[in-house]
Amino acid sequence: MLCPAQFGTFPDPVARGIAAMSAHSVENNNIFSKGEGRRAAQTDWQAYATAYDLLSAHNPEYQSLLSGFEGFLSQLNGPSVIYDIGGGTGNYSQIIARRCPNSQIRFIEPDSGMLGVAQRKLSDHDNIIFENAGLESAGAPGDADLIVSIHSLYAMPDQEDRLADMRRMLRPGGLLYLVDLGREMNVSDWRRYLFGHLRREHGLLGACRIFWQGREIAKQNANIRSSQEDGTYWTHSGDELATAVRDAGFEILRQEVVYRGYSDLLVCRAIDL
């Protein structure tokens, strides 16, 4: 198998694998459309879901997000009802189930391929209710203590309405843990970052092998970027996201830029409507 010794133009099929690994850690990408905007190309989500977990396991920025979330969760006093919105392949619910075994977890995921991977991954836990639906179709009883939404809001339709949905799902004083991709994904930047990391950890051939195994993500990479460019997916600054969150009825307790500057993390409290 050919493998590039330097960054730049990569010969196929290695180029496709390397491009794949520059995908960001979106929990939920192409499954929503925004308004009347052009819908991005369809993807084999079952194949993507499998490659997604390979990617996340080798992406130190994704692992940092997981670690940060687990640290946040360890500070809470046993939330009773937790929603994982756009939960993807279930990596965050896996942490929740381990940390909060007595909590009820409601896992909302509109893509059946992603949902299937999550159900298999979380099959040992009997405190998870799975719902194959988009947030706009999910029930909102207003009893949640915590909502988790990781890299999914930007791909949903009508983000302001979806934030309002999250607020209605929460009891007053409930918490929202939100991470959202806001800036356009620079494929070349992620390629260099991830390949450099993998080459240090696994050597040149090992890095190429991982890229090749994750090649299914390459098509999705292109879809995400083009959907950002044409307005199908929401791009925003941290201030713009914070304004939308406040307008939906939240108080921001913590805000920071994460994921190499591409995403924003907000911890918010639901205020009385």
N, C-alpha and C positions, 0 to 999 in steps of 0.2 A: 504494500500500500504506500502510495506517495505521501509525503508529509512535508510541509513548508518549514524551512529553517529560518525564514524571516517573514515578517508580516508584509502584506501587500496583496498581490494577485495570487490566488491559490488555484491550483489545478483541480478540476473535478475528478472524482467525487469528493475529495477531501475538502474542497472549498465549501461544499454544502454542509458537511459536518461541522466545520469551523463556524460557519455562519449560524448554524443551529445553536451552538453553545453560547452565542451572544444574546440569546433570548433572555428577557428579564423574568423575574419570578412571579409572573401574573398567575393568580389563582383561577382566573376566569376571564378568558380573552374574547373570543370571536362569537360568543353565544348571545350577545345582545346587539341590537341595532339602535341607533340614536335617531329619533324622529324620522324624517324622510330621507336622511343622508344615505349615501351609497353604502351598501353592505359589503364588507370585506369577503374575500373568497372563502368558500367552505373548506373545512379541514377534516381529516380523519381523526376525530377526537379520541377514539380508543387508542390509536397509535400515539397520538400526541400525549395523552395522559400517561402512558408508560414511559415515554421519553422525558416527560416533565420531572418525574421523580429522580431519574438519573441525573438530570441537570441540577436539581436542587441539592442533591447529595454532594455535588462537586463544586458548588458555587458558594464561596465563603461569605459573600454578602447576603445570600439567602439564609445561610446558617446563622449569621449574626442577627437577622430579623427574628428567626425562631428562638434564639437564645434570649433576645431582648423581651420577646413576648412571654416566655416562661418566667423570666424574672418579674415582669409585671404581674403575672397571674399569682406568683408565690406571695405577693403582698396583699392579696384579697382574702376576705374571710368567707370562703365557701359560698359563692353565688349559687342560687338555687336553679335559675333558668338562664341558659346561655344559648345565644344564636350564633352560628357560624354562617355568614352570608356570602354566597359565592365561594363555598368551601373547597372547591376544586377536588384534589385527590386526598384531602383529609389530613394534611400534615399539622394544621393548627388544632383541629379537633382531637388529634392523637395526643397532643400535649394537654389539652383541656381534660380529656378522659383520664389521663394519668394523674394530673394534679387535682382534679375535682371529681373523684369517683362517685360522690353522692349528688352531683348536679345533674339536671336534665339538660341534655344538649340537643338542640334542634338544628339540624344540618340542612341548609337550603342551597341547592345546586341545580341549575337548569339543564346542564348537559348530562345526558345519560351515560356517556362514556366515562367522564370524570366521576360521576356518582358511583358507577360500578366499581371503579378502583378504590374509592373511599370506603364503600361498604365492605369490600374484601379486607381492606387494611384495618378497619375498625370492628371487625366481626366478633372480636372477643369482648366487646363492651356492650352491655345491655341497656345503657342509659342514653342511647342516641336515637333520635327520631329523624329519619331521612325524608326529605321532601324534594321531589324532582320538579322544581318550579323556579321561575325568576322571582326576584324580590317583589316586583309589582303584583305578583299573583299570590304571594304567600299571605297567610293569616297574620293579623296584628292584634293579639289580645291585650297588649300593654302590660305584660307581667314580667318582662325580661329584666334580669339584673345586669347582664352584660351582653353586648353585641360585638362581635369580631368581624371585621371586613377588611380583607387583605388583597390589595391589587385587583379589585373588582369594580369599584364604583365608577371609574373612568370609562369602562366599557358598557355601562348600563344606559338605558334611555332615560333622559330627563333627570339628571343627577339631583337637582334641587328637590324634586318629588321623591326620589329614592331616599334622600337624607330625611325628609319628613316622614317617610314610612318607617325608617329606623327609629326616629324619635317616638312614633306612636307605639312601636313594639316595646319600648322601654317603660318601666315604671319611673315616676319622678325620682331623681337621684341615681338612676341606673347609669351605667358607664358604656361608652362607645370606644372601642379600640380600633382606630382606622389607620390603615396604611394605603396610600394611593399613588399610582404612577402619574406624575404631572407633566414631566418634560418629555419631548420627543426622544425616542430611543435612538441612540447613535450606535449603529451596528458595528462599525469599525472600532469604536472605543471599547465596547464590550468584548469584541473578538480579541483585541490585544490584551485586555485585562485577564480574561479567563484563560486564554492560551498560555500567557505568562505564568499564571498561578499553577495550572495543570502541568506545565513543563517542569516547574520547580518540584512539584510533588511527585510526579509520576514518570518524568523523563520524556524525551521527545516522542518515542513510539507510544508510550502510555497515553500521552495527551492526544495524539492522533486517533488512537483507538477509542477513547471516550467521545471525542468529537464525532467519529463515524457512528457510534452507537446512538448518539443523540441527534442524528441528522434529520429526523422527522420534524424537529422544531424549526428547521430552516424556513419552511414555507410559512409557518405561523409568524416567524420573525418579520418577514416581508409584509405580511398582512397587517401586523400591528403598526408598523411604521407608516404604511400607506393610509391606514385608517386614521391615524393621528393627523397626517398631513391633509386629508380631505375633510376632516371635521367629524367623521363618524365616531371617533373616540375623543374624549374630552382631554385637552391639555390645559394645565393651570399652574400658576405659581402657588407657593405656600400661602401667601396672603389671600389669594382668590379662593382657595379651598377653605381657609379659616372663615372667611366671610360667609360662604355658603353654609358652613356648619353652624355658625352662630344664628344665621337667619332661620335655620330649621328648628331651633329651640335648644341649642346646646351651649354650655359653658366650657371653654377650652381650659383644661388643667395643665396640659403639657403639649408642646409642639416642637418638632425638630425635623431637619432634613436628613434623610437616610438613603440607603441604596446608591451610594456614590453620587448623590446629588440629584438623582432622577425622581425620587419619591419623597412624600411627606408623611410623617407619623404624627397623629393627633390622639391624645387621650382626652375624652370629653365627658361631661356630666349632663344628663338630661334635666332641664329646668321645667318648672310647671308651665303647662300650656295655657 
